[in-house]
Amino acid sequence: MDADKHSTVDRTAPHTKESSISNVRSAEFEKADLDGLGEPFDSWWLARHRVLDVRNAIGTGEEERDRNTMEKFYSIWKNTFCYGDGDDFHYKITQGSQKFTSFLNPQTPAQLRPLTVVLYGPAGVGKTTLAKKVMLDWTQDNLPETLSAAFYLSCKELNHKGACTFAELMSKNWPDLQEAGPESLTQAHKVLIVIDGFDELRVPSGSLIHDICGDWKKRKPVPVLLGSLLKRKMLPKATLLITTRPGALRELRLLLEQPLLMEIEGLLELDRREYFLKQFQDEDQALRAFDLMKSNPALFHMGSAPAVCWVVCTCLKLQMEKGEDPGPTCQTTTSLFLRFLCSQFTAGPGSCPSQHLVAPVKALCVLAAEGVWTQTSVFDGEDLGRLGVEECDLRPFLDKNVLQKDGDCGGCYSFIHLSVQQLLAAMFYLLESEEEEDGESPRGGIGDVQKLLSREERLKNPSLTHVVYFLFGLSNKERARELETTFGCRVSMGIKQELLKSKSSGNKPFSSVMAMKEVLYCLYESQDEQLIEEAMVHVKDMSLHLKNKMDIMYSSFCLKHCQNLQKISLQVEKGLFLENDTASESDTWVQRSQSDYHTLCLWTDLCSVFSSNKNLKFLDVGQSFLSHSSMRILCEQITRVTCHLQKVVIKNVSPAEAYQDFCLAFTGKKTLTHLTLEGSVHSEKMLLLLCETLKHLRCNLHYLRLGSCSDITQQWDNFSLALETNQSLKCLDLMASELLDEGVKLLCTTLRHPKCFLQRLSMENCHLTEACCKELSSALIVTQRLTHLCLAKNNLGDGGVKLLCEGLSYPECQLQTLVLCHCNITRHGCKYISKLLQRDSSLTHLDLGFNLIATGLWFLCEALKKPNCNLIYLGLCGCSITSFCCQDLASALTSNWRLETLDLGENILGKSGIAVLFEALKQNNGPLKTLRLKMDESSVEIQKLLKEMKDNNPKLTIDCKDSRTSRSSYCDFLS
């Protein structure tokens, strides 16, 4: 059952050392929390979850026992501690143990003990159990000079409490407190208040911080009193212990000052394994069941909650006893929880389903759905009455432990685990009802399927996402048949088509309105190949961020059925694969390697899509941490004849040897036409392998980008020979490589070679200066194949521009596009360019962005007026041009009959400057098709100018985007 929710022992009243609570054994306390899960579970839990017993640890000299007990506690629950003023500081277990020991010890001086501790974690991992155990230890203080008081406030119970005084709120089990007043607690030097289940609190927004009160006897709504306690207006020196699920942590943090945060993650892998061994008499069966749960990463992660382990063991044990194959049961979380639910009510062989379950299961589904939508997990008689549910309807599920009476709140009910509630909520949408037949909408506050799929709703209520997962899982025909057979009710299979379309987004496929990770999870849960094909038929581009085994498993399953997929982008998180493939004898390494083996099997399944999908043409791997084994698997699939990849981008991939593996895989790959290798890990060996790839007879590369390559100059002899041998490569991008001036001279020698077929060359940010420009200018005269050259982000200066213009002025030079952004050009450089443009140059595209050339703009405008100027594109983005320059530009635009695109973005032209340009364009209906400007489109005057311009010249596109990406804007010619 859910250890967070179930409790039959009330510990709300403070006690002295003589009180009855002192005589309650720890085992009895903990067993009460776990009643209903069976004797093996009780004894196992009690053996594994001993927390420090303050009675025996204080003043007895048993420091060693204290330390051992705490270490055992931390072996089960991994704790992350955070505290500080404005900043969070995370401590490892060895650092945090002392702080938690201090908190458990009421003898610790108040100034050394944290005043507020928050236990947070998912449902069922034991937050409530731990909080109550702390209460028990807190009140068992045998020293006569101190008085330890502990109070317990259940938020789910507070939801049903009306306005009262603070004394009434705290005195449920200590009636004398109302008469004694706060003075009685000021005598208690160590006061502990447990606020359990903060996430279950249902109060209006802002009510916890409104009307904060410090008067014990003033009648206030419960949210005000609770907020006053959290904000330290009431009992400012008391110690607060608060439990919550992670979803409410952010809201809680806003109410607290310097809290100590403890993450309760539940059972570790070894603890889960031990529990399975206790539950099964046969060790082989126990280990098989454990491995089956472990094979499903999502289910194994949920197994940190003891209740989930119990569900898995109960379900698989029953199947094994019947001689059934339990393998398919753990394939998805839906199949496991559905099998558990159905196994509690399965009729005998050959018998018909019991009709008496139809009404109860529908009632339970209504209750579950209502609870999910209202974020409620505990239900009282009022909730049942409002939903038309009778207590007798719930009896079959109470008898089977699917539903339980809540011990903290009399007359209330809760599900054994949140996942069971979510499954039943999903069933609500599947089971046909009279309301559906009459065409009525779902009940009360329960949203319909389209609202359930809504991203906005799921962001507000994350539990809805899990309902969606279960709903896809239940849409499977076999599972629907299992539901019908067990409960005798009809299941609507029309849900499939409703799931595939999102009406709130104009009937778009749900795969286009949900995050891809969620889409893949949903489809995996369905295990329905036809559904996956229908859902993914429109998907051509998929981006996968692989963080864990779950991501790989869902992706690999779904990718096989995405036949129209053309591009995959991969990002692999560090730690997903075992980084060191070296042998080790340690147990930790053996366990890690076994886990890695399973991960690699899933990875193999995923990578097989590269050789099985004939439409897949583009692979982008970036910011990824691979291992030698995972690289070999990926490259083995790429080398296959059935792999038809045309474009591959590899950026910032570890380990460094990965680049070598990729180069080997690409050797002789005839379909590959575009290759990008970027990162600071290029080695001499990789460049040698790349040269072999280029020289291979089957090499068909058209585009090669080597970004941030530091060794290329040292390997230029080999690289030059490869360029002379290869006749397919037309575009070479050496962006951010340490080419330097010496490297350019070597490159120019290659460019002059008659067998060099390069047409487009980028040397952006290659640390070039004026010193290389003479050699480059000479090469531009000789080579008649080079038509596009990018020299952006190099300090060429006006001197370098002058040398380049000399070469460009020769009629033999065929260069059409020149990019000189960020090249430190001034008005003098503009003079040289202006003269070049007036000489009938072959240059048609010129980008001078981000050079301070405002004072030299007049020279460029004069060139634009000349009939010999062949410019079609002129980029002047970020050139410090102001409104004073606009008259020259306007004059040039009225005279020019070739310019089609003018980029003036990132220049502050002002309203007057824009008006001047628009007036000129209205007078001359010239060739200009695109004008890019920086302007305030919200301005009424600017809007008026834009409208007039559009009416007068409808073919002109005015682009008002604030900024452009640094590379794509002036290097599009490389792609």
N, C-alpha and C positions, 0 to 999 in steps of 0.2 A: 504494500500500500504506500501511499505518499507520506513520507516521514515528515513533510512540512505541515500537513493538514490534520493528522489524526492524533488526538490526545484524549485520554480518559481521566487524567489526574489534574486537578485544578490546584495551582500553586500561587494563587494571586495574593494571599495574605502574608504579611511579614510575620516573622517568628523570632522568638528569642531562642537561646540555646536549649531551653527546656521544652520547646514546642514539639508537637507531634511530627512535624516534618523531619526533625532530626533522627527519628527512628525509622524512617522509610529507607530501605536499602536502595542503592543505586540501580541494582539489577531490576528491582520491582518498578522503579520509575521508568527505565528505558523500555522494559517489556510492555508497559502500558501503551507506549507510543507505537508499538509494532504488533499489537494484538490483531490476529486475523490472518497473518501471513504464515502461520505454521511454526511448529516447534523448532525445526532446523534453522529457520530464518532467525528466530528469536535468539537462540543460543549462539549462532554465528555472529550476529550483530553485537551482542553483549560482549563477546570475546574480543571483537576487533575495535570497539568504539569506547574504550575507557578514557575518560578525560581526567585530568588531575583532581584528586580528591583532597580538598583543602584541609579537611579534618586531620588527615594523617601526615600531610606534607609540611604543616606549619609548626615550627618550634620543636620538631622531633629529631632533627639532625639527619633526616633521610634525604639529603640533597640528591644523592645518586638516583634514588627511586623517582624523585621528582623529574630529573632530567630524562630518565628512560621513558617515563610515562608520556612526557611531552613529545619525545622523538617518535614514539609509537603513534601518538595522535597526528603528528605532522606527516607520517608515512601514509596516512589515509586521506587526509585533507590537505591539499596544497593551498597555502595561504599567500596572498599578495597583500602587503601592508602599504597603506598610503596615509600620509599626514603631512601637514605643513601649512604655511600661511600663503595661500595663493598657488603654490606649486605642489605637485604630488611627488612623493619620494617612495620608490618601490624597494622593499627589502627582501632579501632571500630568507629562507626558513631559519637559518642560523641566526640571522639578525632579528627576525620577528618573534622567535620563540620567547625571548625574555619579556618582550612587551606583552605578549598574550598571557604569559605566566603571571605577570604583574596584575593584569586585568582580572584573572581568575582569583587572585589572592586578596581578600578584603582587608588583610593586615597591611597591605602596601599603603604608604602615606598618600593622601588624596592628591597632593601636588605632583606625585610621580606616576599616577595612574591616569590613563586616558579617560576623559569624561564621556566620550561618545564613541561607541564601537558599532560598526555596521557589518552584518554578515550578509553577503549577497551571493546568489548563485541560482541556477535553474531549478525548476520544480522537482521536489522529491529527493534532493541530495542530502537532507538532514539538517537544515538551518534551524527549524523549530526544535528538533530533538537536542541539538547542541545548546540552544538558548536556554531550554528548560534544565538541562544538566548543569549549566552555569548557575542557574537560580538555586538549584539544590546545594551545590558546593558553597555558594555564597552564604546561605543561611545556616550552614553547619559549622559555625565558628564557636569553639568551646571556651574562648577567653571571656571571663566575666565582665571585664571593663569595657567591652565593646558591644554594640547592639547592631546586628546586621539585618536589614529589612529588604525584602525583594517583592516587587509587584509585577503582575503579568497583565498586559493589555493586548487583547486580540483585536486586530483591526476589522476582521470580518464580523466580530461581535459588536464592535463599536458602530458599524454601519446601521445597526438596528436600535441604537440607543438615542433617546431624545435629549433635549437640553437638560443640563444638570449643573451642579457645582463641581469644582475640582475635587473637593473632599468626597462627594458622592461617587465620582468617577473612580477614585482610588480605593474606596472602602467597600467594595462588593463583598469581600470575604473578611473584612475587618471593620465591623460596624462602629466600634468605639472610635475610629479615626475621625468621624464627623464631629464628635463631641470634643475629642482631644485637640483637633486642629493641627496646624503645621508645627506647633511647638513640639509635638510628640516625635516628629520626624527629624527635627533639628537635633534631638538627642541621639538619633541614630547616625553614628559617624559614617557608616557605610551603607548607603541606600542605592539599590539597584532597581531600575525599571526596565522591563522587557517590553518592547513594542513589536509585536509579531505580525508579519504579513503586511508591511506598509503598502506593497503593490496592490493589495486587495481593498484598500481604503477607497470608498466611493463618496467623494465630496466635491462640491462645486469648485471650479477653478479659482484660485486666489483666496479661498476660505481659510487656509492654514496660516496665512500671514495677515489676515484682516482682523482688526479689533483685538489685538493681543492683550491678554488680561493677566494680572498678577494677584487677584483677590480670590482666595480659596472658597469663599462663601457666596460669590457672585454667580448667578445662574447664567450659563452661556451654552451655545451649541457645542457639541462634542468637537467639531473641527477647530473651533477657537481654542478650546482647552488643550487639545493635542498640539496645536501650533504653538501655544504659549509654553508648553513643556519642551518642545523641540527647540524653540528660540530662547530657552533658558530664562523665561520670565517666571516660571514656576520651578521650584526646587533647583536652583542654578548649580548646586554642588552635587546633585545626584548623578550617578553613573547610568547612562542610557545604553541599552543593547537593542539594536534594531535589526530585524530581518527583512529582506526584500528580494524580489527577483531583479535581474539586471535592468529590465525595462523601466523601472521606476527610480533607478539609482540617480539619474541626472536631476530629477525633480527633488529628490531627497537631499542631494548635496547642496542645493540652493537654500535649504532650511537650516543646515548644520554648520557649526563653526569648528574647523580642524578635526573632522572625524577620523577615526582609525578604521580603514576599510579592510575587510577580510573576505577574500574570495573562497567560497566553499565549492569545490569542484566535485565532491563526492568520491566514489570509489575509484581507486587506481586499478590498472590492468591486473596486477597480481591479486588484489582483493576480489575482483570479479571472478577470476579463475578459481580462487579458493572457495568462493561461494558456490560455484557450479559443482565443484568436487564434493561439497557437503550435501548438495541437493540430490545428486545421482548416486545410487549404490554402486553402479558400474563405472569405473574410472574412464574406460574407453568411451562410453556414452557421454560422460560429463565433458571430456575433452573435445569430442566431436561437436557437441552442442555449443561449447564455448567457441570453437573455431568457426562454426556457422555464424554465430553472432558477430564474430570478429571480421568475417568476410564481407559484412555490410558495414562500411565505416559509419554511416549515419546511425544505424541501430547500435553499434558498439559505443559510439559517443553518448547516446542516450542511456546506455547501461551504467553510467556513473551514478544514476539514481537507483537505489536498491529496489524500488518497486518495479522498475523495468526488468531488472535481473530476475525477479520473481516471476514476472509475466512470461519471459522467455523460457525459463526453466520449466514452468508449469505447462506451457504449450508444447515444447519439444519433447519433454518427458512423456507426455500422454501419447504423442505421435509414435515415439519409439516403442512404447509398450504395446501399441496396436500393430507394430510392424510396418508403419508407413514411413516413406522417405521424408525426413524433415528439411531436406535441402531447399526446396522451393519456398518454404515458409519464411526463411530469413532473407530471401532475395530482395524484398522491399520492406519498409516499415509498415506499409499498409497490409501486406500479406501476413505479417507477424501478428499485428494487433487484431486484425479481422479473424485470423485463425484462433487466437486466444478467446475472443468474444464468442465465436460460433462453437468452439469446443465445449464451452460451459453449458450449451443447450442442445448439443447434437442428439438427434433422435436415434433410436436403435436401427440396425440394418433392416431395410425393407419397410420401415414404418413411415408414415406421412408426417410432415412438419406439424407441430402443435399450433392450432389456431389461437390458443389462449395467449400466445406471445405477441400477436400482431399489435394489439392496443398498447401493451406495456412498452414495446420497443419504439413505437411511434411517439409515445409520451416521453420516453427517455431522450429521444433525438431532439424533440422540441426543447426540453430542458437544457440539453447540451448546447444547442445552437444559440438559444437565448443567452446562456452564460458566456459563450465565446464573444458574442456581439457586444454584451455589456461588460465584458472582462470580469466576469464573476465565476468563482469556482466553488462557492458554498451557497446552498439554496435553503430557504426556510419555508414554512407553511404558507406564508403570504405569496412567495414566488410560485409555489405549486398551484395555489388557488387562481392566481392571475392567469396562468397558462392552461388552466383546465386540467391539471394533472392530479390524480388521486394518489394518496400514499400507497394504496393497494396495488396501483400500476407499477410501482417501483419494487415491490416485494421480490419478484424473481431475480432482479439484479442485485438487491441487497443480500439475498441468500447466496449468491455466487461471487460476492466481493467485488463486483464491477462498480457498484455504488456502495457508499458506506455512510453510516450515521456519524456526524462530526462530534467529537468529544468536547471540543472547546465551546461549542455553541449548541445548546440544547434544542432538539427538534430540527436540526439542520442536516443537510446531506452534501457529500462531496464525492467526486469520482476518484477511483484508486490512483489515477495519474492524469496529468493534464492531457497527455497524448490520447488516452481513452476518450476523454471528453471531446477532443478535436475530431477523432474518428467518428463518433456518434453525431457530431454536428455536421460532418460531411454527409453522413447517411441521411440526414434530414432532407437534403436536396435530391436524394435519389428515390426515397420511398414515396410512392404515389399516395396522395391523400385526397379526401373529399374536396378540400379547398382547391386543389389543382384541377380536379375534374370540373368544378364549377367556374374555373378561370379566375379564382381569387388569388391575391398576392400572398406571400408568406406572412406569418403572424407577426403582430406587434413590432418590436424593435429588431427583428431578424431581417437582414437585407437579402435581396434576391441574388442570383448567381452573378449577374453583371456587376452588382455592387461589391460582391465578394472578390471579383477579379480586379476591381478598381485599385490602382496604385495608391491613390490618396487614402482610401480606407485602410489598406494594409500597412501603410506607414504609420497611421494613427494607432492601429491595433495589430501588432506583429503576429498575434496568434491566428489571425485570419489566413495568413500565408500558409500555415501548416494545415489548415482546413482545406485550402486549395490543393495542396499536395495529396491529401487523403482522398479528396474528391476525384482527382485524376486516377488515383490508384483504384478506386471503387468503380470507375467507368469500365474497367476490364470485364469482359463478358463472363469469364470463369468466376470472378469474385462476386459479380452481381448474382450469378446462379447460386453461389454458396449462401448469399444473404437470403435469397428467396427460399432455398431448401431448408435453412435453419429456422427462420422466423415466420415463414408462410405468408410473406407480404410481397406485393408486386414492386418491381424495381423499374424505374423509367430510364431507358437507354437513350432517350432523346437528349440527355444531358451532354453527350459528346459534342454535338453540333453547337450547343449553347456555349460550351467551354472554348471552342475553337474561334468564336467570333466575339469581339468586344464591342458591344453596341454603343458604349460610352465614347468610343473612338471611331465612330463612323463605320462600324462593321469591319474594322481592320482585323487581320489575324492576331490572335492573342500573342503570338511570338514577336509581334512588332511593338507591343505596348507593355511587355514585361521585360525585366532584366534577363539577359540570356542565361544566367546561372539559374534563375528561378524556372525558366522555360525548360531547361534540361532536366531539372529535378522533377518537375511535374510529369514530363514525358517518360522519364525513367520509372517513376512510380506506376505509371499505367501499364508498362510492359506490353503495350499494344502497338505492333509494328505499323499497322494501317493508320492508326491515329497519329503516330509520329510522322509518317510520310505526308499526311494531309496537313499537319501543323507546320511542317518545315518546307513545304513545297515552294514557298516564296523566298526562303532564306538563301541568299547567295554569298553573303559575307558574314563570318562568325568570328568573334573575338573571345578567346578563352583565357581567363586568368586562373591558373591552376595553383591552388593553395594547399590542397590536401588530397587524400585518396578518393574522397567522395567526389571531388570535382572531376578527377580522371575517369572514375567509374561512370558517372552520369554522361560525361561528354563522349566517351568511347561507345556507349550503348546507342546514343542518339545519332552520332555522326554517320553510322552505317546506313542510316535511312534518309540522309539528306542528299539526294541524288543531284540536286541542282546547285549544290554548294560549289563556289568558285574560288573563294579566298578564306584562309584560316590565319588568324593572328594569335600567336601563343606567347604567354608570359608565365614562366614557371618560378614559383617562390623558392627561396633558399630553404633547405631542409627537407624538401619533399623527397629528394633522392639521397641515398647514402653517398656522401661526398668522397670519402676515402675508400677506394676499392681494394684496400690491402688487407691481408689476413690478420686476424686477432683472435686470441683465445678467451677474451673476457666475456662473461655472461651478457653484459650490456651490449657488446658488439654483436653477439650471436642473435639476441632478440631483435636488435635493430636490423640486422641483415635479413632475418626472416620476414620482417615487416617490409623491407625494401624489395624482397623477392616478389611479394604480393603486389606491391606498387608497380614493379617492372612488368608484371603480367598484364596489369590493367593498361600500362603505358604502351605495351606491344599492341594491345587491342586498339588503342586510340590511333597509333601511328599507321596501322594497317589501312586506314582510310586513304593515305597518300598513294597507295598502289592499287586500291580497289575502286576509287571514284574517278572516272575518266574526265569529269568536268572540273576537277580541282586543279587550278592553274597557278595559284598564288599562295606562297607560304611566307609569313612574317614572324620571325622569332626575335623577341626583344626583352631586355632586362630579365634574363633567365639564368637560373642556376641548375645546370645539368650535371650528370655524373658520366664517367666513361662508359658505363653500361647503358645508360639511357641514350647517350649519343650514338653508340653502335646500333641500337635498335632503330632509332630514327633514320640514320644514314642507310641502314640495310633496306629500309622501305623505299627511300629515295632512289637508290641505285636500280631498283627493279624496272624492267621494261614497261610494265603496266603503269608506272608513275609518269604522269604527263605534266609535271610542274614546269611553268614557263618563267615565272618570276619568283625569286627568293631574296628575302631581306633578313640579314643576320646582324643584330645590333646589341652590343654589350652583353655577350653571353659568356658564362663561365662553365668549365675551366678554359684556360687559354688554348689547350689542345683541341677544343671543340672546332676552332676555325680550320685546323689541319684536317680534321675528320670530314668537315663539310667540303673542303676542296677536293679531297679524295673521292667523295661521293659524287661530286659534280663532273669529274673527269669523264669525258666521253658521253655526257648527257646531252643528246641532240636537241631535246625539246627546250632546254634552258636557254632563254634569250636575255634575261635581265638578272643581274646578281649584285647585291649590296653586301659588303663586309665592313662593318663599322664597329669601332671600339679601340681601346688602347692596348690591345693584346696581340697585335700582329707580330709574328716572329719571322725570323729568317727562313725557317723550315716551311712556314705557311706560304710565304711568298714564292718559294721554290716550287711548292705543290701547285700554287695558282698558275705559275708560268707553264707548268706541264699541262694544266687544264686548258690554257689558252692555245697551246701548241698542238693539242690533240686534233686529229683529222675530223672528228665528229663534233668539235666545238662549234656552236652556233650562237655564241654570245654576241648581242648587239650593244648591250649597255653594261658597264662595269663601274661600280663605285667602291673605292678604297678610302674610307674615312679614317682620319686620325692615324695614319700609317707612319711610323717613325723610321722604319728600316728600308724604305723604298729606294733611297739614293744609293745605299750600299749594294743593293741588289739590282741596280739599273741595267747592268750588262745583260743579265738574264731576262729582265722585264722587257728591255728594248728588243731583244731577239724574239720574244713571244709576240710583241706587237707587230714585228715585221713578218712573222710567220702566219699570224692569224689574219684572215681576210674578212671576217664577219664583224669584228668589233668596230663600231662606229662612234660610240660615245664613252668617254673616260672622265670620271669624276674623282679628283684627288683632294676633296675638301678637307681642310684642317690637317693635312699631312705635312711633315717637316721636310718640304721639298727644298726650300731655301733657293737662293740665286744660283748656286752651283747645280742644283738639281734641275732647274729650268734649262740651263745650258745643255745638259745631257738630254733632256726631253726634246729640245729643239733639234738636236742632231737626229733623233728618231723621227721627228715630224718631217724632216727634209728627205728621209729615205723614200724612194719611189714605191716601196711595198707597204708603206704605212697608210692605212685606210681610215684613220680617225677623221671624223667630221665635226664632232662637238667635244670641247675640252673645258673642264672647270678646274681652276686652281685657286678656289676661294680659300682665304685664310691660310695660305701656305708660307707665310713669313717672307714674302717677296718685297724687293725694293726697286728703286730706279735702276740699280746695277744690272738687272737681268733684262731690261726692256729693249736694249739694242739688239741682243741675241734673238729675242722673241720677235721683234720687228722684222729682222732679216728672215726668220723662218716663215712669217706670214706672207712674204713675197714669193718664196720658193714653193711652199705647199699650196696647191690650189683646191685641195679637198676640204680643208678646215673652213667651216662656215659659221661656227658659234664658239665664242670664247668668253669665259667668265673669270675675271681677275678681282672680284669683290673682296673687301676686307684685307687688302694688302697696301702697305704704305708706299705707293708708287709716286705720289706727288705730281706737281706740274711738269717736272723734268721727265718723269717716266711717260706721262701722257704725250709730251712732245715727240719722244722717240717712237712711240707706238703710232702716232699719226703719220710719221714719215713713211713707215712701212705700209700703212693702210692707204696712203695716197697713190701707191703704184697700181696701175691697171691690172697687173697680174694677181693682186690680192683679191680673194673672193669672199672675205669675211662679211657676213650679213648681220650678226648679232654680237654686240659687245656690252658686257656688264662691268661697270667701274664703280659700283656702290662702295661707300666707306673707303675711298682711296686717297683721302686728303688732297682733293683737287680744289683749286681756288679760281679766281677770275682769269688768271693767266692760262690755266689749263683750258678754260672755256674758249679763249682766243684760238688755240691750236685746233680744238675740235671744230670750231666755227669755220675755219679755213678749210678743213678736211671735208666738211659737209657741203661746201659750196663747189667742190671739184668733181661732182658727179661720182661720188664714192659709192661702192657697193653696199655700204652700211644702211640697213633698213630698221634695225632695232637698237636703241641706245638707252642704257639705264645709268643715270648719274646720281641716283638717290643717295641721300645722307652725306653729301659734300656741301660745304659752305660756299655756294656759288651764286648767291643772290646778286652780288655786284657784277657778276659776269653773265647774268641772264640776257642782257642786251645783245651780247655777241651771238648767243644761240638763237635769239629771236630774229636777228638779221639773217642768219643762215636759213631759218625756216621760210623766210620770204622769197628766197631764191628758187627759181624753177629747177635747178640742178639738185636740190636737196631731196633725197629719196627716202627720208625717214617716214616710217609708218607708225612706229611706237617711240615715245620719248618719256622716260621716267625721271621725274624731278621730285620724288617723294622726300620730305624731310630736308629740304635744301635751304631753309630759312627764308623762303620767299614771302614777301609781305604784300599788302595792298598797293604799295607804291610801284611794284613791278608789274601789276596786272595790266596796265595800259600797253606796255611793250608786248605782253603775251596776246592781248586782244588784237593788236595790230598784226601780229604774226599769224594769228588764226584766220583773220579775214583774207590774208594773202596766200596762205598755204592750201594746196589742193591734193596733198597726199597723206597727211597725218590722220590716222584713224583712232589712235589712243594717246591720251595725255594724262599722266599721273601726277597730280599736284597734292596728293595726300600728305598729312602731317605738316602742312604749311598753314600758318595763320593768315588767311587772306582778308578776313573781315567781311562784313556785309557789303561794304562799298566795293571791295575788290571783286567779289563774286558777281555783283551787279554789273560791273564793267565787262567781265568775261561773258556773262549771259547776253548782254546787249549786243556784243560783237557777234556772237553765235546766232542770234536772231536775225541779224542783217545778212549774214553769209550762210547759206544752207550748204556748207562744204562737206568734206568727206568724214569729219570727226564722228565716230560712233560711240566712244566711251570717254567720259571725263570723270576723273576721280578727284574728289575734293573733301576737305575737312570742314564741316559746317554743323551748326546746331539746327537739326531738323525740327526741333520743337518750337523754334521761333516762328511767329506768325508771318513776319516779313520774309523770312527764308522760304517758308511754305508757299507764299504768294509768288516769289521768284521762280521756284521749282515748277509750279503749276503753269505759269506763263511760258517757261522754257519748254515744258512737255507739250503744250498746245501748239507752240510755234515750230518745234523740231521734234516730232514724236519718235524718230529713229535714233535719237541720241539717248544713251544710257548714262545717267549721272549716279556714280557710286559714292555713297557718303559714309562708308565704313571708317571707323576710327583709326584702325591700324591694320597692317598687313604682316603676315608671317615673314620672318627675316629671309627665308630661303626660297619658298615656293614662288614668291612674287617675281623674282628676277632670274630664277633658274629653271623655269618651266620647260625650257628647251631641252633639258637633260633627260626628262622622263619619257 
